[in-house]
Amino acid sequence: MKLILAIVNKIDSDKLLRSLMERGFKATLISSTGGFLREGNSTFLIGAEEEEVEKILGIIQENCRTRREIVKIWPPIPEVTSFYTPPLEVEIGGATVFILNVEKLIKF
């Protein structure tokens, strides 16, 4: 058994969850924040048999595409009013996926 831990952009999370459920996979969704832009992410925990892993990875890849976006970089602390950087084009979206071996599964 495997545990798939997928960190995706919050924009992609509803579409991914719907797609997983339509294909019979269950997932636990946890709101998270991180990365360079400190934007909202969603962390998916998906338990899967080894033979299902590639299918789940395909679903994640279908629903979590990268895209380029213009963003404004905020000051490191709100008190710094003179801080300015021009808008920056960055790549957002996609997914970071970890696949972990599960030693034991217990359901109560």
Chimera marker file (.cmm) of the C-alpha trace (Angstrom):
<marker_set name="trace">
<marker id="1" x="0.000" y="0.000" z="0.000" r="1" g="1" b="0" radius="0.5"/>
<marker id="2" x="1.131" y="3.575" z="-0.750" r="1" g="1" b="0" radius="0.5"/>
<marker id="3" x="0.310" y="6.996" z="0.626" r="1" g="1" b="0" radius="0.5"/>
<marker id="4" x="0.276" y="9.707" z="-2.027" r="1" g="1" b="0" radius="0.5"/>
<marker id="5" x="0.865" y="13.155" z="-0.573" r="1" g="1" b="0" radius="0.5"/>
<marker id="6" x="0.097" y="15.786" z="-3.222" r="1" g="1" b="0" radius="0.5"/>
<marker id="7" x="0.479" y="19.527" z="-2.662" r="1" g="1" b="0" radius="0.5"/>
<marker id="8" x="-1.508" y="21.506" z="-5.236" r="1" g="1" b="0" radius="0.5"/>
<marker id="9" x="-2.540" y="25.119" z="-5.791" r="1" g="1" b="0" radius="0.5"/>
<marker id="10" x="-5.871" y="25.957" z="-4.144" r="1" g="1" b="0" radius="0.5"/>
<marker id="11" x="-7.274" y="26.916" z="-7.561" r="1" g="1" b="0" radius="0.5"/>
<marker id="12" x="-6.868" y="23.311" z="-8.744" r="1" g="1" b="0" radius="0.5"/>
<marker id="13" x="-8.032" y="21.535" z="-5.587" r="1" g="1" b="0" radius="0.5"/>
<marker id="14" x="-11.811" y="21.374" z="-6.215" r="1" g="1" b="0" radius="0.5"/>
<marker id="15" x="-11.355" y="20.083" z="-9.752" r="1" g="1" b="0" radius="0.5"/>
<marker id="16" x="-8.835" y="17.473" z="-8.593" r="1" g="1" b="0" radius="0.5"/>
<marker id="17" x="-11.005" y="16.277" z="-5.706" r="1" g="1" b="0" radius="0.5"/>
<marker id="18" x="-14.048" y="15.966" z="-7.986" r="1" g="1" b="0" radius="0.5"/>
<marker id="19" x="-12.042" y="14.033" z="-10.577" r="1" g="1" b="0" radius="0.5"/>
<marker id="20" x="-10.614" y="11.643" z="-7.982" r="1" g="1" b="0" radius="0.5"/>
<marker id="21" x="-14.061" y="10.966" z="-6.515" r="1" g="1" b="0" radius="0.5"/>
<marker id="22" x="-15.649" y="10.424" z="-9.959" r="1" g="1" b="0" radius="0.5"/>
<marker id="23" x="-13.083" y="7.682" z="-10.571" r="1" g="1" b="0" radius="0.5"/>
<marker id="24" x="-13.678" y="6.003" z="-7.217" r="1" g="1" b="0" radius="0.5"/>
<marker id="25" x="-10.692" y="7.275" z="-5.221" r="1" g="1" b="0" radius="0.5"/>
<marker id="26" x="-10.994" y="8.705" z="-1.728" r="1" g="1" b="0" radius="0.5"/>
<marker id="27" x="-8.822" y="11.562" z="-0.506" r="1" g="1" b="0" radius="0.5"/>
<marker id="28" x="-8.376" y="13.673" z="2.588" r="1" g="1" b="0" radius="0.5"/>
<marker id="29" x="-7.930" y="17.358" z="1.819" r="1" g="1" b="0" radius="0.5"/>
<marker id="30" x="-5.957" y="19.642" z="4.152" r="1" g="1" b="0" radius="0.5"/>
<marker id="31" x="-5.628" y="23.398" z="3.617" r="1" g="1" b="0" radius="0.5"/>
<marker id="32" x="-1.995" y="24.512" z="3.677" r="1" g="1" b="0" radius="0.5"/>
<marker id="33" x="0.135" y="27.546" z="2.903" r="1" g="1" b="0" radius="0.5"/>
<marker id="34" x="3.652" y="27.795" z="1.656" r="1" g="1" b="0" radius="0.5"/>
<marker id="35" x="6.065" y="28.574" z="-1.078" r="1" g="1" b="0" radius="0.5"/>
<marker id="36" x="7.596" y="31.734" z="-2.418" r="1" g="1" b="0" radius="0.5"/>
<marker id="37" x="4.266" y="33.548" z="-2.781" r="1" g="1" b="0" radius="0.5"/>
<marker id="38" x="2.824" y="32.383" z="0.564" r="1" g="1" b="0" radius="0.5"/>
<marker id="39" x="-0.381" y="31.463" z="-1.258" r="1" g="1" b="0" radius="0.5"/>
<marker id="40" x="-2.957" y="28.898" z="-0.266" r="1" g="1" b="0" radius="0.5"/>
<marker id="41" x="-2.372" y="25.313" z="-1.232" r="1" g="1" b="0" radius="0.5"/>
<marker id="42" x="-4.248" y="22.114" z="-0.684" r="1" g="1" b="0" radius="0.5"/>
<marker id="43" x="-2.530" y="18.981" z="0.533" r="1" g="1" b="0" radius="0.5"/>
<marker id="44" x="-4.153" y="15.724" z="-0.531" r="1" g="1" b="0" radius="0.5"/>
<marker id="45" x="-3.627" y="12.477" z="1.353" r="1" g="1" b="0" radius="0.5"/>
<marker id="46" x="-4.577" y="9.527" z="-0.859" r="1" g="1" b="0" radius="0.5"/>
<marker id="47" x="-4.218" y="5.897" z="0.167" r="1" g="1" b="0" radius="0.5"/>
<marker id="48" x="-3.748" y="3.585" z="-2.799" r="1" g="1" b="0" radius="0.5"/>
<marker id="49" x="-2.771" y="0.084" z="-3.759" r="1" g="1" b="0" radius="0.5"/>
<marker id="50" x="0.483" y="-0.077" z="-5.686" r="1" g="1" b="0" radius="0.5"/>
<marker id="51" x="-1.253" y="-0.818" z="-8.996" r="1" g="1" b="0" radius="0.5"/>
<marker id="52" x="-3.441" y="2.334" z="-8.643" r="1" g="1" b="0" radius="0.5"/>
<marker id="53" x="-0.580" y="4.799" z="-8.167" r="1" g="1" b="0" radius="0.5"/>
<marker id="54" x="0.064" y="5.530" z="-11.868" r="1" g="1" b="0" radius="0.5"/>
<marker id="55" x="-3.658" y="6.096" z="-12.522" r="1" g="1" b="0" radius="0.5"/>
<marker id="56" x="-3.854" y="8.558" z="-9.607" r="1" g="1" b="0" radius="0.5"/>
<marker id="57" x="-0.725" y="10.358" z="-10.803" r="1" g="1" b="0" radius="0.5"/>
<marker id="58" x="-2.366" y="10.729" z="-14.217" r="1" g="1" b="0" radius="0.5"/>
<marker id="59" x="-5.465" y="12.277" z="-12.609" r="1" g="1" b="0" radius="0.5"/>
<marker id="60" x="-3.277" y="14.717" z="-10.665" r="1" g="1" b="0" radius="0.5"/>
<marker id="61" x="-1.365" y="15.648" z="-13.807" r="1" g="1" b="0" radius="0.5"/>
<marker id="62" x="-4.622" y="16.207" z="-15.775" r="1" g="1" b="0" radius="0.5"/>
<marker id="63" x="-6.033" y="18.580" z="-13.173" r="1" g="1" b="0" radius="0.5"/>
<marker id="64" x="-2.992" y="20.458" z="-11.850" r="1" g="1" b="0" radius="0.5"/>
<marker id="65" x="-1.316" y="22.248" z="-14.728" r="1" g="1" b="0" radius="0.5"/>
<marker id="66" x="1.269" y="24.978" z="-14.296" r="1" g="1" b="0" radius="0.5"/>
<marker id="67" x="0.520" y="28.465" z="-15.593" r="1" g="1" b="0" radius="0.5"/>
<marker id="68" x="2.253" y="31.832" z="-15.671" r="1" g="1" b="0" radius="0.5"/>
<marker id="69" x="0.815" y="34.735" z="-13.726" r="1" g="1" b="0" radius="0.5"/>
<marker id="70" x="1.822" y="38.317" z="-12.945" r="1" g="1" b="0" radius="0.5"/>
<marker id="71" x="2.023" y="38.875" z="-9.180" r="1" g="1" b="0" radius="0.5"/>
<marker id="72" x="2.906" y="41.751" z="-6.896" r="1" g="1" b="0" radius="0.5"/>
<marker id="73" x="5.457" y="40.936" z="-4.215" r="1" g="1" b="0" radius="0.5"/>
<marker id="74" x="4.385" y="42.238" z="-0.817" r="1" g="1" b="0" radius="0.5"/>
<marker id="75" x="6.812" y="43.708" z="1.732" r="1" g="1" b="0" radius="0.5"/>
<marker id="76" x="8.377" y="41.211" z="4.132" r="1" g="1" b="0" radius="0.5"/>
<marker id="77" x="6.650" y="42.974" z="7.034" r="1" g="1" b="0" radius="0.5"/>
<marker id="78" x="3.673" y="45.352" z="6.817" r="1" g="1" b="0" radius="0.5"/>
<marker id="79" x="5.514" y="48.153" z="8.621" r="1" g="1" b="0" radius="0.5"/>
<marker id="80" x="7.935" y="48.615" z="5.708" r="1" g="1" b="0" radius="0.5"/>
<marker id="81" x="5.951" y="51.085" z="3.607" r="1" g="1" b="0" radius="0.5"/>
<marker id="82" x="8.855" y="52.087" z="1.338" r="1" g="1" b="0" radius="0.5"/>
<marker id="83" x="9.365" y="48.521" z="0.069" r="1" g="1" b="0" radius="0.5"/>
<marker id="84" x="8.611" y="48.241" z="-3.639" r="1" g="1" b="0" radius="0.5"/>
<marker id="85" x="9.245" y="45.661" z="-6.296" r="1" g="1" b="0" radius="0.5"/>
<marker id="86" x="7.752" y="45.694" z="-9.775" r="1" g="1" b="0" radius="0.5"/>
<marker id="87" x="5.199" y="43.002" z="-10.628" r="1" g="1" b="0" radius="0.5"/>
<marker id="88" x="6.844" y="39.702" z="-11.413" r="1" g="1" b="0" radius="0.5"/>
<marker id="89" x="5.823" y="36.918" z="-13.788" r="1" g="1" b="0" radius="0.5"/>
<marker id="90" x="5.970" y="33.560" z="-11.993" r="1" g="1" b="0" radius="0.5"/>
<marker id="91" x="4.902" y="30.007" z="-12.667" r="1" g="1" b="0" radius="0.5"/>
<marker id="92" x="2.107" y="28.773" z="-10.393" r="1" g="1" b="0" radius="0.5"/>
<marker id="93" x="0.046" y="25.625" z="-10.160" r="1" g="1" b="0" radius="0.5"/>
<marker id="94" x="1.164" y="22.118" z="-10.887" r="1" g="1" b="0" radius="0.5"/>
<marker id="95" x="1.662" y="19.649" z="-8.094" r="1" g="1" b="0" radius="0.5"/>
<marker id="96" x="4.399" y="18.392" z="-5.832" r="1" g="1" b="0" radius="0.5"/>
<marker id="97" x="3.815" y="14.707" z="-5.113" r="1" g="1" b="0" radius="0.5"/>
<marker id="98" x="5.403" y="12.396" z="-2.562" r="1" g="1" b="0" radius="0.5"/>
<marker id="99" x="4.748" y="8.655" z="-2.665" r="1" g="1" b="0" radius="0.5"/>
<marker id="100" x="5.345" y="6.900" z="0.633" r="1" g="1" b="0" radius="0.5"/>
<marker id="101" x="5.303" y="3.254" z="1.606" r="1" g="1" b="0" radius="0.5"/>
<marker id="102" x="2.647" y="2.407" z="4.181" r="1" g="1" b="0" radius="0.5"/>
<marker id="103" x="3.821" y="-0.092" z="6.749" r="1" g="1" b="0" radius="0.5"/>
<marker id="104" x="0.410" y="-0.676" z="8.284" r="1" g="1" b="0" radius="0.5"/>
<marker id="105" x="-3.167" y="0.558" z="7.814" r="1" g="1" b="0" radius="0.5"/>
<marker id="106" x="-5.516" y="0.529" z="10.781" r="1" g="1" b="0" radius="0.5"/>
<marker id="107" x="-9.183" y="1.554" z="10.603" r="1" g="1" b="0" radius="0.5"/>
<marker id="108" x="-11.333" y="1.873" z="13.720" r="1" g="1" b="0" radius="0.5"/>
<link id1="1" id2="2" r="1" g="1" b="0" radius="0.2"/>
<link id1="2" id2="3" r="1" g="1" b="0" radius="0.2"/>
<link id1="3" id2="4" r="1" g="1" b="0" radius="0.2"/>
<link id1="4" id2="5" r="1" g="1" b="0" radius="0.2"/>
<link id1="5" id2="6" r="1" g="1" b="0" radius="0.2"/>
<link id1="6" id2="7" r="1" g="1" b="0" radius="0.2"/>
<link id1="7" id2="8" r="1" g="1" b="0" radius="0.2"/>
<link id1="8" id2="9" r="1" g="1" b="0" radius="0.2"/>
<link id1="9" id2="10" r="1" g="1" b="0" radius="0.2"/>
<link id1="10" id2="11" r="1" g="1" b="0" radius="0.2"/>
<link id1="11" id2="12" r="1" g="1" b="0" radius="0.2"/>
<link id1="12" id2="13" r="1" g="1" b="0" radius="0.2"/>
<link id1="13" id2="14" r="1" g="1" b="0" radius="0.2"/>
<link id1="14" id2="15" r="1" g="1" b="0" radius="0.2"/>
<link id1="15" id2="16" r="1" g="1" b="0" radius="0.2"/>
<link id1="16" id2="17" r="1" g="1" b="0" radius="0.2"/>
<link id1="17" id2="18" r="1" g="1" b="0" radius="0.2"/>
<link id1="18" id2="19" r="1" g="1" b="0" radius="0.2"/>
<link id1="19" id2="20" r="1" g="1" b="0" radius="0.2"/>
<link id1="20" id2="21" r="1" g="1" b="0" radius="0.2"/>
<link id1="21" id2="22" r="1" g="1" b="0" radius="0.2"/>
<link id1="22" id2="23" r="1" g="1" b="0" radius="0.2"/>
<link id1="23" id2="24" r="1" g="1" b="0" radius="0.2"/>
<link id1="24" id2="25" r="1" g="1" b="0" radius="0.2"/>
<link id1="25" id2="26" r="1" g="1" b="0" radius="0.2"/>
<link id1="26" id2="27" r="1" g="1" b="0" radius="0.2"/>
<link id1="27" id2="28" r="1" g="1" b="0" radius="0.2"/>
<link id1="28" id2="29" r="1" g="1" b="0" radius="0.2"/>
<link id1="29" id2="30" r="1" g="1" b="0" radius="0.2"/>
<link id1="30" id2="31" r="1" g="1" b="0" radius="0.2"/>
<link id1="31" id2="32" r="1" g="1" b="0" radius="0.2"/>
<link id1="32" id2="33" r="1" g="1" b="0" radius="0.2"/>
<link id1="33" id2="34" r="1" g="1" b="0" radius="0.2"/>
<link id1="34" id2="35" r="1" g="1" b="0" radius="0.2"/>
<link id1="35" id2="36" r="1" g="1" b="0" radius="0.2"/>
<link id1="36" id2="37" r="1" g="1" b="0" radius="0.2"/>
<link id1="37" id2="38" r="1" g="1" b="0" radius="0.2"/>
<link id1="38" id2="39" r="1" g="1" b="0" radius="0.2"/>
<link id1="39" id2="40" r="1" g="1" b="0" radius="0.2"/>
<link id1="40" id2="41" r="1" g="1" b="0" radius="0.2"/>
<link id1="41" id2="42" r="1" g="1" b="0" radius="0.2"/>
<link id1="42" id2="43" r="1" g="1" b="0" radius="0.2"/>
<link id1="43" id2="44" r="1" g="1" b="0" radius="0.2"/>
<link id1="44" id2="45" r="1" g="1" b="0" radius="0.2"/>
<link id1="45" id2="46" r="1" g="1" b="0" radius="0.2"/>
<link id1="46" id2="47" r="1" g="1" b="0" radius="0.2"/>
<link id1="47" id2="48" r="1" g="1" b="0" radius="0.2"/>
<link id1="48" id2="49" r="1" g="1" b="0" radius="0.2"/>
<link id1="49" id2="50" r="1" g="1" b="0" radius="0.2"/>
<link id1="50" id2="51" r="1" g="1" b="0" radius="0.2"/>
<link id1="51" id2="52" r="1" g="1" b="0" radius="0.2"/>
<link id1="52" id2="53" r="1" g="1" b="0" radius="0.2"/>
<link id1="53" id2="54" r="1" g="1" b="0" radius="0.2"/>
<link id1="54" id2="55" r="1" g="1" b="0" radius="0.2"/>
<link id1="55" id2="56" r="1" g="1" b="0" radius="0.2"/>
<link id1="56" id2="57" r="1" g="1" b="0" radius="0.2"/>
<link id1="57" id2="58" r="1" g="1" b="0" radius="0.2"/>
<link id1="58" id2="59" r="1" g="1" b="0" radius="0.2"/>
<link id1="59" id2="60" r="1" g="1" b="0" radius="0.2"/>
<link id1="60" id2="61" r="1" g="1" b="0" radius="0.2"/>
<link id1="61" id2="62" r="1" g="1" b="0" radius="0.2"/>
<link id1="62" id2="63" r="1" g="1" b="0" radius="0.2"/>
<link id1="63" id2="64" r="1" g="1" b="0" radius="0.2"/>
<link id1="64" id2="65" r="1" g="1" b="0" radius="0.2"/>
<link id1="65" id2="66" r="1" g="1" b="0" radius="0.2"/>
<link id1="66" id2="67" r="1" g="1" b="0" radius="0.2"/>
<link id1="67" id2="68" r="1" g="1" b="0" radius="0.2"/>
<link id1="68" id2="69" r="1" g="1" b="0" radius="0.2"/>
<link id1="69" id2="70" r="1" g="1" b="0" radius="0.2"/>
<link id1="70" id2="71" r="1" g="1" b="0" radius="0.2"/>
<link id1="71" id2="72" r="1" g="1" b="0" radius="0.2"/>
<link id1="72" id2="73" r="1" g="1" b="0" radius="0.2"/>
<link id1="73" id2="74" r="1" g="1" b="0" radius="0.2"/>
<link id1="74" id2="75" r="1" g="1" b="0" radius="0.2"/>
<link id1="75" id2="76" r="1" g="1" b="0" radius="0.2"/>
<link id1="76" id2="77" r="1" g="1" b="0" radius="0.2"/>
<link id1="77" id2="78" r="1" g="1" b="0" radius="0.2"/>
<link id1="78" id2="79" r="1" g="1" b="0" radius="0.2"/>
<link id1="79" id2="80" r="1" g="1" b="0" radius="0.2"/>
<link id1="80" id2="81" r="1" g="1" b="0" radius="0.2"/>
<link id1="81" id2="82" r="1" g="1" b="0" radius="0.2"/>
<link id1="82" id2="83" r="1" g="1" b="0" radius="0.2"/>
<link id1="83" id2="84" r="1" g="1" b="0" radius="0.2"/>
<link id1="84" id2="85" r="1" g="1" b="0" radius="0.2"/>
<link id1="85" id2="86" r="1" g="1" b="0" radius="0.2"/>
<link id1="86" id2="87" r="1" g="1" b="0" radius="0.2"/>
<link id1="87" id2="88" r="1" g="1" b="0" radius="0.2"/>
<link id1="88" id2="89" r="1" g="1" b="0" radius="0.2"/>
<link id1="89" id2="90" r="1" g="1" b="0" radius="0.2"/>
<link id1="90" id2="91" r="1" g="1" b="0" radius="0.2"/>
<link id1="91" id2="92" r="1" g="1" b="0" radius="0.2"/>
<link id1="92" id2="93" r="1" g="1" b="0" radius="0.2"/>
<link id1="93" id2="94" r="1" g="1" b="0" radius="0.2"/>
<link id1="94" id2="95" r="1" g="1" b="0" radius="0.2"/>
<link id1="95" id2="96" r="1" g="1" b="0" radius="0.2"/>
<link id1="96" id2="97" r="1" g="1" b="0" radius="0.2"/>
<link id1="97" id2="98" r="1" g="1" b="0" radius="0.2"/>
<link id1="98" id2="99" r="1" g="1" b="0" radius="0.2"/>
<link id1="99" id2="100" r="1" g="1" b="0" radius="0.2"/>
<link id1="100" id2="101" r="1" g="1" b="0" radius="0.2"/>
<link id1="101" id2="102" r="1" g="1" b="0" radius="0.2"/>
<link id1="102" id2="103" r="1" g="1" b="0" radius="0.2"/>
<link id1="103" id2="104" r="1" g="1" b="0" radius="0.2"/>
<link id1="104" id2="105" r="1" g="1" b="0" radius="0.2"/>
<link id1="105" id2="106" r="1" g="1" b="0" radius="0.2"/>
<link id1="106" id2="107" r="1" g="1" b="0" radius="0.2"/>
<link id1="107" id2="108" r="1" g="1" b="0" radius="0.2"/>
</marker_set>
